[in-house]
């Protein structure tokens, strides 16, 4: 199985370097790297100067420059379109460090009758960020199964597969059959919820989502987007897009549930950020919530911080 590893960067060359260093230790060798830089000419030139044309194991490293910053899904779609002859794609956030056996485990699970496969995502502290994702439609809320558990936890893969309806965007392993059936990612979100949209579409088309504990990656969350664990430190741009896109996703897939889901999303926003005194984030979140209800999508021209 020839695998394309897709990484979309945005002016975070150090993250990309660390990710590639981890991939050099992969026990699965049949892959090539396709890296898309969304951050403009200067960021592309920096990556071009510091990245090797091949990894130590001989795997090709292909660097693409996006014509503009069309968002995370846009970069992924461009990278996939430039590697259409491959058998499968592993989409990784640039701020991840995969375990040496992760790719082998994901590829092996895919061959057992699945169309896309995920694995555990860990914080650098060792806590679980996510095993798998569940979108709660009535609340417009994504839930990360296993969040906060210790690294030594032993979940049952069958239970996770039965519950999940999307894979974490930090690590998504998808087959050619998945892409041929579902198509590329929806670029209207720009950032956040695009992976949920992708897999909700896939589930409606009968795709099987798998899970393997062997596909582990460490995720240094929020180094590019400003979406870290501290609510008061979270960038207003990230909060705006997160709230906007929850409403866009609900409108697209569950329009009859939108009134109830919008109420819960608004209440959760105010309570969650209000408890930490993050009043600025509340303001931008409300603006995003309203924008989503009005159907605004695509590349935002504000807020920039």
C-alpha positions, -999 to +999 in steps of 0.1 A: +000+000+000+015+033-011+006+060+014+007+098+010+013+116+043-003+150+040+008+179+062-006+215+059+015+241+075+010+278+082+043+296+091+053+269+115+084+254+100+097+241+134+066+220+139+069+205+104+105+196+111+097+178+143+069+159+126+092+148+098+119+138+123+093+115+140+082+101+107+118+091+098+114+065+126+084+049+110+085+011+108+062+014+077+084+026+048+061+027+018+051+064+020+058+098+005+053+132+020+032+160+005+035+192+025+014+223+016+024+256+030-005+280+034+015+309+048+027+327+017+060+331-002+083+337+028+070+307+047+073+285+016+109+297+010+119+289+046+105+254+044+121+249+010+155+258+024+153+236+055+135+205+044+153+176+026+141+163-008+140+129+008+139+114+043+167+093+056+147+062+045+145+074+009+109+087+010+102+117-012+093+150+003+072+171-020+066+208-010+036+227-024+028+264-020-009+272-018-019+301-041-035+317-011-045+307+024-078+290+016-078+272+050-070+238+063-093+218+040-081+237+010-045+227+017-054+191+022-074+190-010-045+205-029-020+180-015-044+150-023-050+162-058-012+163-064-009+127-053-040+111-068-022+078-078-017+067-042-036+040-023-043+059+009-036+091+027-026+099+062-035+135+071-015+148+100-014+182+118+021+197+115+023+199+153+020+161+158+047+135+165+036+100+154+048+069+172+071+047+151+045+020+147+016+043+141+015+042+103+019+004+102-010+000+127-033+023+107-025+007+074-031-027+089-064-018+104-076-003+071-071-036+053-096-052+078-126-039+060-125-002+070-126+029+048-109+053+072-090+047+105-080+068+135-059+063+166-053+078+200-042+114+202-022+124+232-012+157+248+026+160+255+018+154+292+006+119+283-031+126+288-055+115+261-067+143+239-090+120+219-095+084+210-124+092+186-150+119+180-188+120+185-208+149+171-238+156+194-263+171+169-288+184+194-261+204+211-239+214+182-211+199+202-181+177+193-170+153+221-136+137+222-139+102+236-113+095+263-104+131+269-082+136+300-076+099+306-042+087+314-019+072+288-022+038+303-060+036+298-072+005+279-103+013+259-122-012+238-117-005+201-150-021+192-169+002+216-151+033+202-159+022+166-195+018+175-198+053+190-176+074+168-189+094+139-158+113+130-120+110+133-098+136+150-085+161+124-050+158+139-047+123+124-069+109+097-061+078+076-083+074+046-085+050+017-088+056-020-123+041-018-132+067+008-121+096-014-137+081-045-170+078-026-171+109-003-150+133-023-126+160-010-132+182+021-156+211+022-135+242+020-162+266+032-153+262+069-118+276+065-108+262+099-126+238+124-154+214+117-142+204+082-132+170+094-166+165+111-183+174+079-162+150+060-169+120+082-206+128+087-209+127+049-189+095+049-212+078+075-243+087+055-227+071+025-220+038+044-183+043+050-168+023+080-147+042+104-121+021+123-098+026+153-065+012+164-046+019+197-014+014+177-020+045+156-008+069+184+004+105+179+014+133+203-004+165+195+011+199+206-024+215+202-029+250+190+006+260+179-007+274+147-043+282+153-041+296+189-066+270+200-049+258+231-063+246+264-064+280+281-097+297+273-085+332+281-054+327+259-074+314+230-073+336+199-104+355+191-101+344+155-102+307+166-132+313+188-151+331+161-145+304+135-153+276+160-187+290+169-195+300+133-187+266+119-208+247+145-238+266+132-229+260+096-224+223+102-258+220+120-276+239+093-261+216+066-267+182+083-294+188+109-315+218+099-345+208+119-325+207+150-309+241+145-331+261+169-324+238+198-287+233+189-282+271+185-296+277+220-273+251+236-243+264+217-249+300+228-255+291+264-224+269+265-203+297+249-213+323+275-210+299+305-178+283+295-158+315+287-176+335+313-164+313+341-128+322+332-135+359+326-127+356+289-151+384+280-133+393+248-136+357+236-173+357+244-178+387+222-160+372+192-178+339+198-212+356+197-202+373+164-192+339+150-224+322+162-245+349+145-224+346+113-230+309+112-267+314+117-267+338+088-249+313+066-216+332+063-187+309+053-154+309+036-123+329+043-129+354+071-112+388+067-114+394+105-107+390+134-070+387+127-057+382+163 
